[in-house]
């Protein structure tokens, strides 16, 4: 069986990594293009510099990359990096894979837990613990 090659809108990962930012922006949806166009705040530039330092080997391997920038668009040159994204309570590790190109970092660090209601008497509130006998 042949291994499936990753493509994003018809381009392979190697082609995406060699593209300039302007060429890459043309492939992304409009919301991501707008975010990339405005992604020159201090926090975004600082995070991008940390990611590039990590890729070059200048960042200590035992120290995680932590960020609060949930609106940072994942780019092809970030592949292979694990970034710890803050969800309001803790840092969630996000491994950057090719399938995550074009998404925001915050999409992979949920801020809310799913509510799981249990049976009456089990994981229930005080008022709903009563279970009548049938």
C-alpha positions in Angstrom: 0.0 0.0 0.0 1.3 3.4 -0.9 1.4 6.1 1.8 -1.0 9.0 1.3 0.8 12.3 0.7 -0.5 15.4 2.6 -1.8 18.2 0.4 -3.4 21.5 1.2 -5.5 22.9 -1.7 -3.4 20.9 -4.2 0.0 21.8 -2.8 2.3 19.4 -0.9 3.9 20.3 2.4 7.3 21.0 0.8 5.7 23.4 -1.6 3.8 25.2 1.2 6.9 25.6 3.2 8.8 27.2 0.3 6.0 29.7 -0.4 6.1 33.3 0.6 3.6 34.5 3.1 1.7 36.4 0.4 1.4 33.3 -1.8 0.2 31.3 1.2 -2.4 33.9 2.2 -4.1 33.5 -1.2 -4.8 29.8 -0.4 -6.3 30.5 3.0 -10.0 31.4 3.7 -10.9 35.1 4.1 -10.9 35.2 7.9 -7.5 33.6 8.1 -6.1 36.0 5.4 -7.4 39.0 7.4 -5.9 37.6 10.6 -2.5 37.1 8.9 -2.6 40.6 7.4 -3.1 42.0 10.9 -0.8 39.6 12.7 1.9 42.0 13.6 1.1 42.7 17.2 3.9 42.4 19.8 2.5 39.1 21.1 2.2 37.5 17.7 5.7 38.5 16.6 7.2 37.3 19.9 5.5 33.9 19.6 6.6 33.5 16.0 10.2 34.4 17.0 10.1 31.8 19.8 8.8 29.1 17.3 11.6 29.9 14.9 14.2 29.8 17.7 12.7 26.4 18.7 13.0 25.1 15.1 16.6 26.3 14.9 17.5 24.6 18.2 18.1 27.8 20.2 15.2 27.2 22.5 15.8 24.8 25.5 14.2 21.5 24.8 13.0 21.0 28.4 11.2 24.4 28.5 7.7 24.4 26.7 6.6 27.1 24.4 3.7 28.7 26.3 1.3 31.3 24.8 -2.0 33.1 25.4 -2.3 33.9 21.6 -5.2 31.8 20.7 -5.8 33.8 17.5 -2.5 32.8 16.0 -2.9 31.1 12.6 -0.9 27.9 12.1 1.6 28.2 9.3 3.5 25.5 7.4 6.8 26.4 8.9 5.5 25.6 12.4 5.1 21.9 11.7 6.6 19.6 14.4 6.5 22.1 17.2 4.4 21.6 20.4 2.9 24.8 21.7 1.2 25.0 25.1 -2.0 27.1 24.6 -3.7 28.7 27.6 -7.4 27.9 27.8 -8.2 30.2 30.8 -7.3 27.7 33.4 -4.2 25.7 32.3 -1.9 25.3 29.3 -3.0 22.6 26.8 -0.2 21.1 24.7 -1.0 21.3 20.9 1.2 19.3 18.6 1.4 21.1 15.2 0.8 18.6 12.4 0.2 19.3 8.6 -3.5 18.8 9.0 -3.7 21.8 11.3 -2.4 24.3 8.8 -4.8 27.3 8.4 -6.5 26.8 11.8 -6.2 29.0 14.9 -4.2 27.7 17.9 -7.2 28.3 20.1 -9.3 25.8 18.2 -7.3 23.0 19.7 -7.4 24.1 23.3 -11.1 24.1 24.3 -12.1 26.6 27.0 -15.2 24.8 28.2 -15.6 21.2 29.4 -18.5 19.1 28.2 -21.3 18.8 30.7 -22.0 15.1 31.5 -25.1 14.6 33.6 -25.1 11.4 35.4 -27.8 9.1 36.7 -29.9 10.4 39.7 -27.9 9.9 42.8 -24.6 9.6 40.9 -22.8 12.8 40.1 -26.0 14.7 40.7 -26.9 17.8 42.7 -28.3 17.6 46.2 -31.9 18.1 45.1 -32.0 15.4 42.5 -30.4 12.6 44.6 -33.8 11.1 45.5 -34.6 8.0 43.5 -38.1 6.7 44.1 -38.7 3.0 44.5 -40.9 1.4 41.8 
